[in-house]
Each structure stands twice: as C-alpha cells, then as structure tokens.
Amino acid sequence: MSNERKNRTTVDIYGQQYVIVGTESTSHMRHVASQVDDKMREMSSLNPSLDTSKLAVLTAVNAVHDYLKLKEEYKFLEKELKNLKD
C-alpha cells in the first residue's frame, strides 16, 4: 500500500455529487472535477438530446483524444529537444 496521505473531497459534476479520494490536493481534485463539469455542459449544449450516460462517454472520449494529442506533441517536442542538444 502507498504511504501517501489520501485526500477526500466532494465535488459536483453535471448536477451529481461525487466523493473523490486521491493523493492530489483537494484543490487539484476540485479543479479536475470543474473541468469535467464544464466539458459535459459544453457537450450538452451542442447535443441537447444526449442522456447523461452518453454525454459522459462522449466527454470521456474527447478527454482521451485531447490527452493522446498532447502526449503525441510532447513526444515530438522531446525528440526535437534531443536533436537540438546533439
């Protein structure tokens, strides 16, 4: 088991309360929850007929897409930096 202290906070995402537990600060966890809430509300405004489950999946797909694009860009920049150092 990890020796890191676990923080617990209650957040509101798209009108639902969730208890989040993690090693990050409560302010970080609230910020993440706020970003998810914002993205779900944005997706809902573009697709008002989606139910909450589909909206959550669409939000997750978009978040993973953004993550993978950033990861790809990070690897490219790392390679560029390495080339500049060589």
Backbone as CSV, one residue per row, in Angstrom:
resi,resn,N_x,N_y,N_z,CA_x,CA_y,CA_z,C_x,C_y,C_z
1,MET,0.829,-1.189,0.000,0.000,0.000,0.000,0.871,1.249,0.000
2,SER,0.368,2.276,-0.585,1.094,3.536,-0.651,1.068,4.236,0.705
3,ASN,2.182,4.877,1.031,2.268,5.626,2.281,1.786,7.063,2.109
4,GLU,1.434,7.433,0.868,0.991,8.799,0.635,-0.363,9.040,1.300
5,ARG,-0.509,10.223,1.845,-1.764,10.599,2.502,-2.846,10.780,1.442
6,LYS,-4.010,10.210,1.705,-5.130,10.327,0.776,-6.016,11.497,1.198
7,ASN,-6.388,12.288,0.236,-7.318,13.389,0.458,-8.676,12.984,-0.083
8,ARG,-9.708,13.508,0.552,-11.083,13.185,0.179,-11.847,14.494,0.020
9,THR,-12.576,14.603,-1.087,-13.371,15.807,-1.299,-14.644,15.450,-2.063
10,THR,-15.683,16.207,-1.818,-16.945,16.031,-2.524,-17.038,17.096,-3.600
11,VAL,-17.367,16.658,-4.806,-17.464,17.566,-5.944,-18.812,17.394,-6.622
12,ASP,-19.178,18.385,-7.410,-20.417,18.340,-8.181,-20.050,18.324,-9.657
13,ILE,-20.494,17.279,-10.337,-20.262,17.173,-11.780,-21.609,16.945,-12.444
14,TYR,-22.009,17.897,-13.242,-23.241,17.831,-14.015,-24.439,17.504,-13.127
15,GLY,-24.479,18.185,-11.979,-25.612,18.062,-11.078,-25.596,16.855,-10.153
16,GLN,-24.530,16.080,-10.193,-24.400,14.904,-9.327,-23.223,15.089,-8.384
17,GLN,-23.390,14.638,-7.153,-22.307,14.730,-6.174,-21.466,13.458,-6.223
18,TYR,-20.154,13.634,-6.187,-19.208,12.519,-6.176,-18.183,12.770,-5.086
19,VAL,-17.778,11.703,-4.399,-16.682,11.788,-3.443,-15.452,11.274,-4.169
20,ILE,-14.436,12.114,-4.222,-13.191,11.751,-4.893,-12.110,11.593,-3.834
21,VAL,-11.355,10.506,-3.932,-10.273,10.230,-2.998,-8.992,10.085,-3.811
22,GLY,-7.938,10.765,-3.398,-6.675,10.669,-4.115,-5.551,11.328,-3.351
23,THR,-4.363,11.201,-3.877,-3.186,11.773,-3.221,-2.942,13.221,-3.624
24,GLU,-3.643,13.679,-4.640,-3.513,15.082,-5.042,-4.226,15.972,-4.031
25,SER,-3.938,17.271,-4.095,-4.591,18.210,-3.182,-6.083,18.285,-3.503
26,THR,-6.861,18.669,-2.508,-8.295,18.798,-2.745,-8.578,19.873,-3.787
27,SER,-7.768,20.924,-3.807,-7.989,21.965,-4.817,-7.738,21.419,-6.228
28,HIS,-6.760,20.538,-6.369,-6.496,19.924,-7.675,-7.677,19.039,-8.091
29,MET,-8.165,18.231,-7.151,-9.286,17.349,-7.467,-10.530,18.153,-7.832
30,ARG,-10.748,19.276,-7.128,-11.888,20.139,-7.453,-11.721,20.770,-8.833
31,HIS,-10.492,21.137,-9.155,-10.215,21.730,-10.467,-10.503,20.711,-11.576
32,VAL,-10.053,19.479,-11.385,-10.311,18.425,-12.372,-11.814,18.230,-12.535
33,ALA,-12.529,18.132,-11.415,-13.982,17.950,-11.462,-14.653,19.121,-12.181
34,SER,-14.177,20.320,-11.934,-14.727,21.506,-12.587,-14.520,21.442,-14.094
35,GLN,-13.355,20.976,-14.518,-13.077,20.845,-15.946,-14.006,19.822,-16.586
36,VAL,-14.232,18.701,-15.894,-15.144,17.672,-16.405,-16.558,18.237,-16.498
37,ASP,-16.981,18.935,-15.450,-18.307,19.549,-15.442,-18.455,20.531,-16.601
38,ASP,-17.462,21.375,-16.788,-17.502,22.350,-17.887,-17.617,21.653,-19.242
39,LYS,-16.824,20.597,-19.435,-16.818,19.882,-20.712,-18.161,19.190,-20.943
40,MET,-18.733,18.609,-19.880,-20.034,17.960,-20.031,-21.109,18.984,-20.392
41,ARG,-21.048,20.139,-19.764,-22.040,21.181,-20.063,-21.865,21.712,-21.494
42,GLU,-20.619,21.823,-21.926,-20.344,22.249,-23.304,-20.896,21.225,-24.293
43,MET,-20.621,19.942,-24.036,-21.115,18.877,-24.914,-22.641,18.845,-24.914
44,SER,-23.240,19.062,-23.756,-24.696,19.054,-23.645,-25.326,20.183,-24.448
45,SER,-24.671,21.347,-24.435,-25.220,22.472,-25.195,-25.142,22.212,-26.698
46,LEU,-24.163,21.422,-27.127,-24.026,21.088,-28.547,-24.918,19.912,-28.943
47,ASN,-25.239,19.059,-27.958,-26.037,17.852,-28.202,-27.109,17.723,-27.126
48,PRO,-28.105,18.593,-27.109,-29.074,18.611,-26.010,-29.903,17.342,-25.863
49,SER,-29.960,16.493,-26.875,-30.773,15.282,-26.786,-30.046,14.113,-26.113
50,LEU,-28.749,14.262,-25.836,-27.994,13.155,-25.226,-28.395,12.958,-23.772
51,ASP,-28.547,11.677,-23.375,-28.780,11.402,-21.959,-27.440,11.488,-21.228
52,THR,-27.501,11.468,-19.906,-26.294,11.683,-19.101,-25.220,10.638,-19.361
53,SER,-25.609,9.380,-19.532,-24.622,8.318,-19.779,-23.881,8.545,-21.089
54,LYS,-24.622,8.837,-22.137,-23.978,9.084,-23.429,-23.136,10.345,-23.388
55,LEU,-23.618,11.339,-22.680,-22.872,12.582,-22.525,-21.550,12.333,-21.799
56,ALA,-21.585,11.503,-20.765,-20.369,11.174,-20.012,-19.366,10.426,-20.890
57,VAL,-19.865,9.483,-21.690,-18.969,8.723,-22.575,-18.371,9.646,-23.633
58,LEU,-19.176,10.499,-24.219,-18.673,11.446,-25.218,-17.628,12.383,-24.613
59,THR,-17.875,12.820,-23.397,-16.912,13.678,-22.699,-15.605,12.926,-22.457
60,ALA,-15.702,11.664,-22.038,-14.508,10.848,-21.812,-13.729,10.636,-23.107
61,VAL,-14.437,10.359,-24.190,-13.782,10.169,-25.494,-13.029,11.436,-25.895
62,ASN,-13.650,12.580,-25.710,-12.989,13.846,-26.044,-11.786,14.102,-25.148
63,ALA,-11.900,13.788,-23.868,-10.781,13.994,-22.940,-9.597,13.093,-23.298
64,VAL,-9.872,11.835,-23.631,-8.790,10.920,-24.013,-8.178,11.362,-25.341
65,HIS,-9.000,11.824,-26.261,-8.479,12.345,-27.529,-7.501,13.501,-27.268
66,ASP,-7.927,14.449,-26.433,-7.053,15.583,-26.096,-5.767,15.107,-25.440
67,TYR,-5.883,14.141,-24.534,-4.709,13.594,-23.850,-3.743,12.963,-24.846
68,LEU,-4.256,12.154,-25.754,-3.386,11.477,-26.722,-2.714,12.468,-27.667
69,LYS,-3.439,13.509,-28.063,-2.828,14.529,-28.917,-1.703,15.254,-28.176
70,LEU,-1.939,15.588,-26.895,-0.894,16.253,-26.103,0.304,15.338,-25.883
71,LYS,0.046,14.061,-25.652,1.125,13.087,-25.463,1.969,12.980,-26.734
72,GLU,1.305,12.951,-27.867,1.991,12.900,-29.161,2.847,14.151,-29.355
73,GLU,2.281,15.305,-29.047,3.019,16.560,-29.176,4.219,16.593,-28.227
74,TYR,4.030,16.093,-27.013,5.103,16.044,-26.024,6.265,15.184,-26.533
75,LYS,5.936,14.012,-27.084,6.986,13.133,-27.620,7.725,13.812,-28.765
76,PHE,6.985,14.510,-29.622,7.601,15.232,-30.738,8.547,16.302,-30.204
77,LEU,8.112,17.078,-29.214,8.944,18.139,-28.651,10.165,17.577,-27.931
78,GLU,9.999,16.441,-27.265,11.143,15.780,-26.629,12.185,15.391,-27.676
79,LYS,11.706,14.847,-28.783,12.599,14.441,-29.867,13.306,15.659,-30.454
80,GLU,12.565,16.732,-30.660,13.154,17.967,-31.182,14.232,18.507,-30.242
81,LEU,13.936,18.495,-28.953,14.896,18.962,-27.950,16.161,18.104,-27.957
82,LYS,15.976,16.794,-28.050,17.113,15.880,-28.096,17.974,16.170,-29.332
83,ASN,17.308,16.411,-30.477,18.037,16.713,-31.713,18.824,18.023,-31.600
84,LEU,18.247,18.995,-30.907,18.940,20.273,-30.726,20.159,20.128,-29.807
85,LYS,20.067,19.212,-28.845,21.196,19.005,-27.916,22.328,18.224,-28.557
86,ASP,21.991,17.359,-29.538,23.025,16.509,-30.191,23.851,17.278,-31.180
